Amino acid sequence: MIYHYTYESRVPVSPQVAWEWITSVEGISKEMSPLLRMTAPKGVKKLRM
């Protein structure tokens, strides 16, 4: 049996602010904690897409 789940959240920020958070090393680490931890070389604060 296969289950599918959909989660939806409304956040009170602009898409640009949300994108800045979800592509930052700090944001990824905090959102994935405690399952994962993202590390990066010193000085890297953001992922480039």
C-alpha positions in Angstrom: 0.0 0.0 0.0 1.3 3.4 -0.9 0.5 6.6 1.0 0.9 10.1 -0.3 0.9 13.1 2.0 0.8 16.8 1.1 1.7 19.5 3.5 1.0 23.2 2.9 2.0 26.2 5.0 1.3 29.8 4.7 4.2 32.0 5.7 3.8 35.8 6.3 6.9 36.7 4.1 7.5 37.6 0.5 8.7 34.8 -1.9 12.0 36.6 -2.1 12.5 36.5 1.7 11.4 32.8 1.8 13.9 32.0 -1.0 16.8 33.7 0.8 16.1 31.6 3.9 15.7 28.2 2.2 18.9 28.7 0.1 21.0 29.8 3.1 23.2 27.4 4.9 21.7 28.5 8.2 18.2 28.0 6.9 18.8 24.6 5.6 20.5 23.5 8.8 17.7 24.8 11.0 14.9 23.3 8.8 16.5 19.9 8.6 17.6 19.7 12.3 17.8 17.3 14.1 17.9 14.8 11.2 20.6 16.5 9.2 23.1 19.2 9.6 24.5 21.2 6.7 28.1 22.4 6.8 29.9 24.6 4.4 33.4 26.1 4.1 34.0 29.3 6.1 32.5 32.3 4.3 29.9 30.3 2.4 26.5 31.6 3.6 24.2 30.9 0.7 23.7 28.3 -2.1 23.8 29.7 -5.6 21.2 28.4 -8.0 
